[in-house]
Amino acid sequence: MSATGAVRQLSAGLIVGLSSVIYAISYGALLFSGPLAPFVGYGITVALITAIVGALFCWMSEESTFVIGPDSNTTSVMASILAGIGTLGVTGPLALNLAVATIVTTSLVAAGAFYAIGRARLSALVRYIPFSVMAGFLCSTGWLMCSGALNIISGTPLSLAGLQAFLANPVHPEIAFGALVAAMLFALSPRVSNAILIPLMMLVSTIVVNVFLDSGLCASSACSAETWLFAPMGAAQWLPPWRIDLVLWDLDFVFQSLPAMLVVAFVGLLTILISVASLELTYRTEFDLNRMLKVQAFSTAATALFGGFVGVISIGRTTLNKTTGGGAVAGTVAAAMCFATLFGAAQIIAYIPRASLGGLVLYLGLGMLRQWLWEQRRTTSPIEFAQILLILALVANYGFMVGFSAGLLISCVVFVVTYSRVPLADLATNLSLFASSVVRPEHETACLRDHGHKTLLYRLSGYVFFGSASKIETVFRALDDGIEAIVVDFTHVSGVDSSAVSVFQRILRRYHGKAAEFHFVCTPENEASLRSLARDAHTAMQVHFHGTLDHALEVAEDRVIAQWSAPRIR
């Protein structure tokens, strides 16, 4: 590695490491909140262990810039599980031991789930997620990064509570400085490589803020070190899994929490797969999702051995690592920085301005918003763009799971509506225009020419579901009473669902009592579904099944000739 490359990896590692430490502190505090608040130091240690193992994940991954760490989705679910400890009346060391045991068990359960899905090669299902959902996910990540940036700078995230706090005290020069850092990054990034620009901007802004604070030029509370700099951390507290001391009845809480642990595993699984699939759009490459899940499983299991929590691939920290020119070495530096924080080296953080790190995160978040929201207005349809906006709004207010679930539901509805508009019949004609291969005498041909229009032919294609079948029902409703037979060719149909079968049964019941006959051409694959149409005794006599279209046409022609051809005089 060249000297330039080493400097780039070091600077990227320091930036990613600093970001990982800040996130670990935040998520650790969230994890050990409520009745476990007295043990928040242990929560921060748990999050830092997760960040350390996650930062080293890049050595096992096929993409060296990937960074794993604590995530808001899984952490919030886990925090709700730990909150249940307060209802047991357990306090003191017993509560701490029970919390750590629950965390370790959850990590092992999640590791097993990740490995099972990867081993069964089921992760490819995420590739069926529509582009609009992926774009909405990435756009929402950008929004949450901007919100996290403002929270880092002044504790005022992009939320109603943050807006109310800002309006109550609108004087925040640190926000203006963070916005200036982001603006300078945007202005200089087209001319200077991010690998040089970002660490240089962090260094310059750090020097400027510390010199200004030490100068005494501003004596108001808005210029205090508590406002502009991170608070120094004390030595972290740790309870290793092998020192957990539980009485037998405490284990009952762990076992009762297994369903909730599976929820954590499911949320983590979705977050991992969606994050990797979204990063594929950013990296413009395709990753092996099954291998990624297996490696994630080993990483989670290793984290559990040291008392850590479930970590997932972070889009924000991965983007930060890639943007600053980092890789596996940068991940190692970030892990070392988190490790050093456990042993008191966090005092260095006290010199880093909140606005510097927040401005950098704001720059990255706004960049993602520009790419996945602003630029998408030109390349996506109005419906897809509306989906992206809706997912963004839902994620911003209710979290990723709500936004993702709603996005999938909306995409399914849009797909059904759109697909139902696609013409299902690629051939719609009658016997006077479309004949079988049978060579017939002139008088029979003339009969078919005169009366063949009373026998209709529809050749369907694609997948027949309730939406497309309802279109067919609409067509049949518009037919006059002079129709004698209908030939429907299903040989080009890939499948027929149960709801479509019920629609066709309604059609047959509507023609019950009339002279019209139905001729269905089916394949061995869809024959069982189609034959279920004739289970009703009232319709069984008017439905005929054929293996080929030509045979169905021949039978229909014979019926027309038998009914309308005048007897020949010898």
C-alpha positions as CSV (number, residue, x, y, z in Angstrom):
1,M,0.0,0.0,0.0
2,S,1.3,3.4,-1.0
3,A,1.8,6.3,1.5
4,T,-1.2,8.1,0.0
5,G,-3.4,5.0,0.3
6,A,-2.3,4.4,3.9
7,V,-3.2,8.0,4.8
8,R,-6.6,7.7,3.0
9,Q,-7.3,4.4,4.9
10,L,-6.3,6.0,8.2
11,S,-8.4,9.1,7.8
12,A,-11.4,7.1,6.6
13,G,-11.0,4.7,9.6
14,L,-10.9,7.6,12.0
15,I,-14.0,9.2,10.6
16,V,-15.9,6.0,10.4
17,G,-14.6,5.0,13.9
18,L,-15.8,8.4,15.3
19,S,-19.2,7.9,13.8
20,S,-19.4,4.4,15.1
21,V,-18.5,5.5,18.6
22,I,-21.2,8.2,18.5
23,Y,-23.8,5.7,17.2
24,A,-22.8,3.2,19.8
25,I,-23.2,5.6,22.6
26,S,-26.7,6.6,21.4
27,Y,-27.9,3.0,20.8
28,G,-26.3,1.8,24.1
29,A,-28.3,4.5,26.0
30,L,-31.4,3.5,24.1
31,L,-30.9,-0.2,24.9
32,F,-30.4,0.4,28.7
33,S,-33.1,3.0,29.2
34,G,-36.0,3.0,31.7
35,P,-35.5,0.6,34.6
36,L,-32.0,-0.3,33.3
37,A,-30.9,3.3,33.1
38,P,-28.5,2.9,36.1
39,F,-26.6,0.4,34.0
40,V,-26.3,2.6,30.9
41,G,-22.5,2.1,31.0
42,Y,-23.0,-1.6,30.3
43,G,-25.3,-0.7,27.5
44,I,-22.7,1.5,25.8
45,T,-20.2,-1.4,26.2
46,V,-22.6,-3.8,24.5
47,A,-23.0,-1.4,21.6
48,L,-19.3,-0.7,21.3
49,I,-18.5,-4.5,21.2
50,T,-21.1,-4.8,18.4
51,A,-19.4,-1.9,16.6
52,I,-15.9,-3.5,17.0
53,V,-16.9,-6.9,15.6
54,G,-19.0,-5.2,12.9
55,A,-16.1,-3.0,11.8
56,L,-14.0,-6.1,11.3
57,F,-16.8,-7.6,9.2
58,C,-15.2,-6.1,6.1
59,W,-12.4,-8.7,6.2
60,M,-15.0,-11.5,5.7
61,S,-17.2,-9.7,3.3
62,E,-16.9,-9.7,-0.5
63,E,-17.1,-5.9,-0.3
64,S,-14.3,-4.4,1.9
65,T,-16.2,-1.1,2.6
66,F,-19.1,-2.8,4.3
67,V,-19.5,-1.8,8.0
68,I,-21.8,-3.5,10.5
69,G,-23.0,-1.8,13.6
70,P,-26.0,-1.3,16.0
71,D,-29.1,-0.4,14.1
72,S,-32.1,1.6,15.2
73,N,-34.6,-1.0,14.0
74,T,-33.3,-4.0,15.9
75,T,-32.2,-1.8,18.9
76,S,-35.7,-0.4,19.4
77,V,-37.3,-3.8,19.4
78,M,-34.6,-5.2,21.8
79,A,-35.1,-2.2,24.1
80,S,-38.8,-3.0,24.3
81,I,-37.9,-6.6,25.4
82,L,-35.5,-5.3,28.1
83,A,-38.2,-2.9,29.3
84,G,-40.2,-5.9,30.4
85,I,-37.5,-6.6,33.1
86,G,-39.0,-3.7,35.0
87,T,-42.3,-5.5,35.3
88,L,-40.6,-8.4,37.1
89,G,-39.6,-6.3,40.1
90,V,-36.0,-7.3,39.6
91,T,-33.4,-4.6,40.4
92,G,-29.7,-4.3,41.0
93,P,-27.2,-6.9,39.8
94,L,-30.0,-9.5,39.0
95,A,-31.6,-7.0,36.5
96,L,-28.2,-6.5,34.9
97,N,-27.5,-10.2,34.6
98,L,-30.9,-10.9,33.2
99,A,-30.6,-8.1,30.6
100,V,-27.2,-9.3,29.4
101,A,-28.5,-12.9,29.2
102,T,-31.4,-11.7,27.1
103,I,-29.2,-9.8,24.8
104,V,-26.8,-12.7,24.3
105,T,-29.6,-15.2,23.7
106,T,-31.2,-12.8,21.2
107,S,-27.9,-12.5,19.3
108,L,-27.6,-16.3,19.1
109,V,-31.2,-16.7,17.9
110,A,-30.6,-14.0,15.2
111,A,-27.3,-15.6,14.2
112,G,-29.1,-19.0,13.7
113,A,-31.9,-17.4,11.7
114,F,-29.4,-15.5,9.4
115,Y,-27.4,-18.7,8.8
116,A,-30.6,-20.8,8.1
117,I,-31.9,-18.4,5.5
118,G,-28.5,-18.1,3.9
119,R,-28.0,-21.9,3.9
120,A,-31.4,-22.4,2.4
121,R,-30.6,-19.8,-0.3
122,L,-33.8,-17.9,0.3
123,S,-32.3,-14.4,0.5
124,A,-32.8,-13.9,-3.3
125,L,-36.5,-13.1,-2.5
126,V,-35.4,-9.6,-1.7
127,R,-34.6,-9.0,-5.4
128,Y,-38.3,-9.1,-6.1
129,I,-38.8,-5.9,-4.1
130,P,-39.8,-3.1,-6.5
131,F,-37.3,-0.3,-7.4
132,S,-39.6,2.3,-5.9
133,V,-39.4,0.6,-2.5
134,M,-35.6,0.4,-2.7
135,A,-35.4,4.0,-3.8
136,G,-37.8,5.0,-0.9
137,F,-35.6,3.0,1.5
138,L,-32.4,4.8,0.4
139,C,-34.2,8.1,0.3
140,S,-35.4,7.5,3.9
141,T,-31.9,6.6,4.9
142,G,-30.7,9.9,3.6
143,W,-33.5,11.7,5.6
144,L,-32.6,9.8,8.8
145,M,-28.9,10.6,8.3
146,C,-29.9,14.3,8.0
147,S,-32.0,13.9,11.2
148,G,-29.2,12.2,12.9
149,A,-26.8,14.9,11.9
150,L,-28.9,17.6,13.5
151,N,-29.3,15.4,16.5
152,I,-25.6,15.1,16.8
153,I,-25.1,18.8,16.4
154,S,-27.7,20.2,18.7
155,G,-30.1,17.4,19.8
156,T,-32.8,18.7,17.5
157,P,-33.7,15.8,15.1
158,L,-36.0,16.2,12.1
159,S,-39.1,15.5,14.0
160,L,-42.0,17.3,15.6
161,A,-40.3,17.2,19.0
162,G,-37.1,18.5,17.4
163,L,-39.0,21.3,15.6
164,Q,-40.7,22.4,18.9
165,A,-37.3,22.4,20.7
166,F,-35.8,24.5,17.9
167,L,-38.7,27.0,17.9
168,A,-38.4,27.3,21.7
169,N,-34.7,28.2,21.3
170,P,-34.0,29.2,17.7
171,V,-30.5,30.5,18.4
172,H,-28.2,27.6,17.4
173,P,-24.9,28.9,15.8
174,E,-23.6,25.3,15.9
175,I,-26.3,24.3,13.4
176,A,-25.3,27.1,11.1
177,F,-21.6,26.0,11.4
178,G,-22.6,22.4,10.6
179,A,-24.6,23.6,7.6
180,L,-21.6,25.6,6.5
181,V,-19.4,22.5,6.7
182,A,-21.9,20.6,4.5
183,A,-22.1,23.5,2.0
184,M,-18.3,23.6,1.8
185,L,-18.2,19.9,1.1
186,F,-20.8,20.2,-1.6
187,A,-19.0,23.2,-3.2
188,L,-15.5,21.6,-3.2
189,S,-16.4,17.9,-3.9
190,P,-16.5,18.4,-7.7
191,R,-13.0,19.7,-7.6
192,V,-11.3,17.8,-4.8
193,S,-11.4,14.0,-4.1
194,N,-13.5,13.1,-1.1
195,A,-10.7,11.0,0.2
196,I,-8.7,14.3,0.7
197,L,-11.5,16.7,1.1
198,I,-13.4,15.1,4.0
199,P,-10.5,14.5,6.4
200,L,-9.1,17.9,5.6
201,M,-12.5,19.6,6.3
202,M,-12.8,17.7,9.5
203,L,-9.3,18.8,10.6
204,V,-9.7,22.4,9.7
205,S,-13.2,22.7,11.3
206,T,-11.9,21.0,14.4
207,I,-9.0,23.5,14.7
208,V,-11.3,26.5,14.0
209,V,-13.9,25.5,16.7
210,N,-11.3,24.7,19.4
211,V,-9.3,27.9,18.8
212,F,-12.5,29.9,18.8
213,L,-13.7,28.4,22.1
214,D,-10.4,28.9,23.8
215,S,-10.1,32.5,22.6
216,G,-12.9,33.6,24.9
217,L,-14.4,35.9,22.2
218,C,-17.9,34.5,22.9
219,A,-18.9,34.1,26.5
220,S,-22.6,33.2,26.1
221,S,-24.1,29.8,26.7
222,A,-24.3,29.3,22.9
223,C,-20.5,29.2,22.8
224,S,-19.9,26.8,25.7
225,A,-17.8,23.6,25.3
226,E,-20.8,21.6,26.3
227,T,-22.7,22.9,23.3
228,W,-20.0,22.5,20.7
229,L,-18.0,19.5,21.8
230,F,-18.8,15.9,22.8
231,A,-18.8,15.2,26.5
232,P,-15.8,13.1,27.7
233,M,-16.5,9.5,28.5
234,G,-15.4,7.5,31.5
235,A,-14.2,3.9,31.5
236,A,-16.8,1.6,30.1
237,Q,-18.4,-1.2,32.2
238,W,-18.6,-4.8,31.0
239,L,-20.3,-8.0,32.0
240,P,-18.9,-10.9,29.9
241,P,-21.4,-13.7,29.2
242,W,-19.4,-16.3,31.0
243,R,-19.8,-14.3,34.3
244,I,-23.6,-14.0,34.1
245,D,-25.2,-15.2,37.3
246,L,-28.9,-16.0,37.1
247,V,-31.2,-17.8,39.4
248,L,-33.4,-20.5,37.8
249,W,-36.6,-18.5,37.8
250,D,-35.0,-15.6,35.9
251,L,-34.5,-18.0,32.9
252,D,-38.2,-18.1,32.5
253,F,-38.2,-14.5,31.3
254,V,-35.6,-15.4,28.7
255,F,-37.6,-18.3,27.3
256,Q,-40.8,-16.2,27.4
257,S,-39.0,-13.6,25.3
258,L,-38.2,-16.0,22.5
259,P,-41.1,-14.9,20.2
260,A,-39.9,-11.3,20.6
261,M,-36.3,-12.4,19.9
262,L,-37.6,-14.0,16.6
263,V,-39.1,-10.6,15.8
264,V,-35.6,-9.0,16.4
265,A,-34.1,-11.6,14.1
266,F,-36.8,-11.0,11.4
267,V,-36.4,-7.2,11.6
268,G,-32.6,-7.7,11.4
269,L,-32.9,-10.1,8.4
270,L,-35.1,-7.6,6.5
271,T,-32.8,-4.7,7.3
272,I,-29.7,-6.6,6.2
273,L,-31.2,-7.8,2.9
274,I,-32.8,-4.5,2.1
275,S,-29.6,-2.6,3.0
276,V,-27.5,-4.9,0.8
277,A,-30.0,-4.8,-2.1
278,S,-30.1,-1.0,-1.8
279,L,-26.3,-0.7,-1.7
280,E,-26.2,-2.7,-5.0
281,L,-27.9,0.2,-6.6
282,T,-25.3,2.6,-5.2
283,Y,-22.3,0.3,-6.0
284,R,-23.8,-0.7,-9.3
285,T,-22.9,-4.3,-8.7
286,E,-24.5,-7.5,-7.4
287,F,-23.6,-9.1,-4.2
288,D,-24.0,-12.7,-3.0
289,L,-26.8,-12.2,-0.5
290,N,-26.7,-15.8,0.8
291,R,-23.0,-15.5,1.5
292,M,-23.6,-12.1,3.1
293,L,-26.1,-13.6,5.5
294,K,-23.8,-16.5,6.5
295,V,-21.0,-14.0,7.2
296,Q,-23.5,-11.8,9.1
297,A,-24.5,-14.9,11.1
298,F,-20.9,-15.6,12.1
299,S,-20.3,-12.0,13.0
300,T,-23.4,-11.9,15.1
301,A,-22.4,-15.2,16.9
302,A,-18.9,-13.7,17.5
303,T,-20.6,-10.6,19.0
304,A,-22.7,-12.7,21.3
305,L,-19.6,-14.5,22.6
306,F,-18.4,-11.2,24.0
307,G,-21.9,-10.0,25.2
308,G,-22.6,-7.9,22.2
309,F,-25.9,-7.3,20.4
310,V,-27.2,-7.9,16.8
311,G,-25.5,-5.7,14.4
312,V,-26.6,-5.1,10.8
313,I,-25.0,-3.6,7.7
314,S,-25.2,0.1,8.0
315,I,-25.9,2.1,4.8
316,G,-24.7,5.3,6.4
317,R,-21.4,4.1,7.8
318,T,-20.8,2.0,4.7
319,T,-21.4,5.0,2.5
320,L,-19.2,7.0,4.8
321,N,-16.4,4.5,4.4
322,K,-16.7,4.3,0.7
323,T,-17.0,8.0,0.2
324,T,-13.8,8.7,2.2
325,G,-11.9,6.1,0.3
326,G,-11.7,3.5,3.0
327,G,-11.7,-0.3,2.9
328,A,-10.8,-3.2,5.1
329,V,-7.9,-1.3,6.7
330,A,-10.2,1.6,7.5
331,G,-12.6,-0.8,9.1
332,T,-9.8,-2.1,11.3
333,V,-8.9,1.4,12.3
334,A,-12.5,2.1,13.2
335,A,-12.6,-1.1,15.2
336,A,-9.4,-0.1,17.0
337,M,-11.0,3.3,17.8
338,C,-14.1,1.7,19.3
339,F,-11.9,-0.7,21.2
340,A,-9.8,2.1,22.6
341,T,-12.9,3.9,23.7
342,L,-13.6,0.9,26.0
343,F,-10.3,1.6,27.8
344,G,-10.6,5.3,28.3
345,A,-9.3,6.7,25.1
346,A,-12.6,8.4,24.5
347,Q,-11.2,11.6,26.0
348,I,-10.0,12.4,22.5
349,I,-13.7,12.6,21.4
350,A,-14.0,15.6,23.7
351,Y,-12.0,17.7,21.2
352,I,-14.2,16.8,18.2
353,P,-16.8,19.4,17.4
354,R,-20.3,18.1,17.1
355,A,-20.9,20.4,14.2
356,S,-17.9,18.9,12.3
357,L,-19.1,15.3,12.4
358,G,-22.8,16.4,12.1
359,G,-21.9,18.5,9.0
360,L,-20.2,15.5,7.4
361,V,-23.2,13.3,8.1
362,L,-25.5,16.0,6.8
363,Y,-23.5,16.2,3.6
364,L,-23.9,12.5,3.0
365,G,-27.6,12.5,3.9
366,L,-28.4,15.4,1.6
367,G,-26.4,13.6,-1.1
368,M,-28.5,10.5,-0.8
369,L,-31.7,12.7,-0.8
370,R,-30.5,14.4,-4.0
371,Q,-29.7,11.1,-5.7
372,W,-32.8,9.0,-4.6
373,L,-35.4,11.8,-4.4
374,W,-34.6,14.9,-6.4
375,E,-33.0,13.1,-9.4
376,Q,-35.7,10.4,-9.4
377,R,-38.4,12.9,-10.4
378,R,-37.0,12.8,-14.0
379,T,-36.5,9.1,-14.4
380,T,-39.5,7.5,-12.5
381,S,-43.2,7.6,-13.3
382,P,-45.5,9.9,-11.2
383,I,-46.9,6.8,-9.4
384,E,-43.4,5.5,-8.5
385,F,-42.3,9.0,-7.4
386,A,-45.4,9.3,-5.2
387,Q,-44.5,5.9,-3.7
388,I,-41.0,7.1,-2.9
389,L,-42.4,10.3,-1.2
390,L,-44.9,8.2,0.8
391,I,-42.3,5.8,2.0
392,L,-40.1,8.7,3.0
393,A,-43.0,10.3,5.0
394,L,-43.8,7.0,6.7
395,V,-40.2,6.2,7.6
396,A,-39.6,9.7,8.9
397,N,-42.6,9.4,11.3
398,Y,-43.0,5.7,12.1
399,G,-39.7,4.0,11.3
400,F,-38.3,1.7,8.6
401,M,-40.6,-1.3,9.1
402,V,-43.8,0.7,8.7
403,G,-42.5,2.5,5.6
404,F,-41.1,-0.7,4.1
405,S,-44.3,-2.7,4.7
406,A,-46.5,0.1,3.4
407,G,-44.2,0.4,0.3
408,L,-44.6,-3.3,-0.4
409,L,-48.3,-3.2,0.0
410,I,-48.7,-0.1,-2.3
411,S,-46.4,-1.7,-4.9
412,C,-48.6,-4.9,-4.9
413,V,-51.7,-2.8,-5.4
414,V,-50.1,-0.8,-8.2
415,F,-48.9,-4.0,-9.8
416,V,-52.3,-5.6,-9.7
417,V,-54.0,-2.5,-11.1
418,T,-51.3,-2.1,-13.8
419,Y,-51.2,-5.7,-14.8
420,S,-55.0,-5.9,-14.9
421,R,-54.9,-3.3,-17.6
422,V,-52.6,-5.4,-19.8
423,P,-54.6,-7.1,-22.6
424,L,-55.1,-10.7,-21.4
425,A,-56.3,-12.0,-24.8
426,D,-53.7,-11.9,-27.5
427,L,-56.3,-13.2,-30.0
428,A,-60.0,-12.4,-30.0
429,T,-61.9,-13.6,-33.1
430,N,-64.6,-16.1,-34.2
431,L,-65.0,-19.2,-36.3
432,S,-65.9,-17.2,-39.4
433,L,-62.4,-15.8,-39.4
434,F,-60.3,-18.5,-37.7
435,A,-60.8,-22.1,-38.7
436,S,-59.4,-25.5,-37.7
437,S,-57.0,-27.5,-39.9
438,V,-59.8,-29.8,-41.1
439,V,-60.4,-29.5,-44.8
440,R,-64.2,-29.3,-45.3
441,P,-66.5,-29.3,-48.4
442,E,-67.6,-26.0,-49.8
443,H,-71.1,-26.0,-48.4
444,E,-69.7,-26.6,-44.8
445,T,-67.1,-23.9,-45.3
446,A,-69.9,-21.6,-46.4
447,C,-72.0,-22.5,-43.3
448,L,-69.1,-21.6,-41.1
449,R,-68.6,-18.4,-42.9
450,D,-72.2,-17.4,-42.4
451,H,-72.7,-18.7,-38.9
452,G,-69.2,-18.9,-37.4
453,H,-69.4,-15.4,-35.9
454,K,-71.7,-16.9,-33.2
455,T,-68.8,-18.9,-31.9
456,L,-66.1,-16.7,-30.3
457,L,-62.5,-17.6,-29.7
458,Y,-60.2,-16.1,-27.1
459,R,-56.6,-17.0,-26.7
460,L,-55.3,-15.9,-23.3
461,S,-51.7,-15.4,-22.2
462,G,-49.8,-14.6,-19.0
463,Y,-51.0,-15.2,-15.5
464,V,-54.7,-15.1,-14.9
465,F,-55.6,-13.7,-11.5
466,F,-58.7,-12.0,-10.2
467,G,-57.9,-8.6,-11.8
468,S,-57.4,-9.9,-15.3
469,A,-60.2,-12.4,-15.0
470,S,-62.6,-9.6,-14.0
471,K,-61.7,-8.0,-17.4
472,I,-62.8,-11.1,-19.1
473,E,-66.1,-11.1,-17.1
474,T,-66.7,-7.6,-18.3
475,V,-66.3,-8.7,-21.9
476,F,-68.7,-11.5,-21.5
477,R,-71.3,-9.2,-19.9
478,A,-71.3,-7.1,-23.0
479,L,-72.0,-10.1,-25.3
480,D,-75.4,-10.4,-26.9
481,D,-77.7,-13.5,-26.5
482,G,-76.9,-14.7,-30.0
483,I,-73.6,-16.3,-28.9
484,E,-73.8,-20.1,-29.3
485,A,-70.3,-21.2,-28.1
486,I,-67.1,-19.7,-26.7
487,V,-63.7,-21.3,-27.1
488,V,-61.1,-20.1,-24.6
489,D,-57.5,-21.2,-25.2
490,F,-55.4,-21.5,-21.9
491,T,-52.4,-23.1,-23.5
492,H,-50.3,-19.9,-23.2
493,V,-51.4,-19.2,-19.7
494,S,-48.7,-19.6,-17.1
495,G,-51.1,-20.1,-14.2
496,V,-54.6,-19.6,-12.9
497,D,-55.3,-18.6,-9.3
498,S,-58.3,-19.6,-7.2
499,S,-59.9,-16.2,-7.4
500,A,-59.8,-16.3,-11.2
501,V,-61.5,-19.7,-11.1
502,S,-64.3,-18.2,-9.1
503,V,-64.7,-15.4,-11.6
504,F,-65.0,-18.0,-14.5
505,Q,-67.6,-19.9,-12.4
506,R,-69.7,-16.7,-12.1
507,I,-69.5,-16.4,-15.9
508,L,-70.7,-20.0,-16.4
509,R,-73.5,-19.5,-13.9
510,R,-74.6,-16.5,-15.9
511,Y,-74.9,-18.6,-19.0
512,H,-76.7,-21.4,-17.3
513,G,-80.0,-22.1,-19.0
514,K,-78.8,-20.7,-22.3
515,A,-77.7,-22.6,-25.4
516,A,-74.1,-21.4,-25.2
517,E,-71.3,-24.0,-24.8
518,F,-67.8,-23.4,-23.5
519,H,-64.7,-25.1,-24.9
520,F,-61.6,-24.8,-22.7
521,V,-58.2,-25.7,-24.1
522,C,-55.9,-26.6,-21.3
523,T,-52.4,-28.0,-20.6
524,P,-51.5,-30.6,-18.1
525,E,-50.2,-27.8,-15.8
526,N,-53.5,-25.9,-15.6
527,E,-56.0,-28.7,-16.3
528,A,-56.8,-29.4,-12.7
529,S,-57.6,-25.7,-12.0
530,L,-59.8,-25.5,-15.1
531,R,-61.6,-28.7,-14.5
532,S,-62.7,-27.3,-11.1
533,L,-64.9,-25.0,-13.1
534,A,-67.2,-27.9,-14.0
535,R,-67.8,-29.2,-10.5
536,D,-71.1,-27.4,-10.4
537,A,-73.7,-29.8,-11.8
538,H,-75.5,-26.9,-13.4
539,T,-72.5,-26.0,-15.5
540,A,-70.9,-29.4,-16.1
541,M,-73.0,-30.1,-19.2
542,Q,-72.0,-26.9,-21.0
543,V,-68.2,-27.1,-20.5
544,H,-65.9,-29.2,-22.7
545,F,-62.2,-29.7,-22.3
546,H,-59.6,-30.2,-25.0
547,G,-55.9,-30.8,-25.2
548,T,-55.3,-28.7,-28.3
549,L,-56.8,-25.6,-29.8
550,D,-57.3,-27.3,-33.2
551,H,-59.3,-30.1,-31.7
552,A,-61.5,-27.6,-29.8
553,L,-62.1,-25.6,-33.1
554,E,-63.0,-28.8,-34.9
555,V,-65.6,-29.8,-32.3
556,A,-67.0,-26.3,-32.3
557,E,-67.2,-26.3,-36.1
558,D,-69.0,-29.6,-36.2
559,R,-71.6,-28.2,-33.8
560,V,-72.2,-25.1,-36.0
561,I,-72.4,-27.3,-39.1
562,A,-74.8,-29.8,-37.4
563,Q,-77.1,-26.9,-36.3
564,W,-77.1,-24.7,-39.4
565,S,-76.1,-26.7,-42.4
566,A,-79.2,-27.6,-44.6
567,P,-79.5,-31.4,-45.3
568,R,-78.2,-32.2,-48.8
569,I,-80.7,-33.6,-51.3
570,R,-79.3,-36.6,-53.2
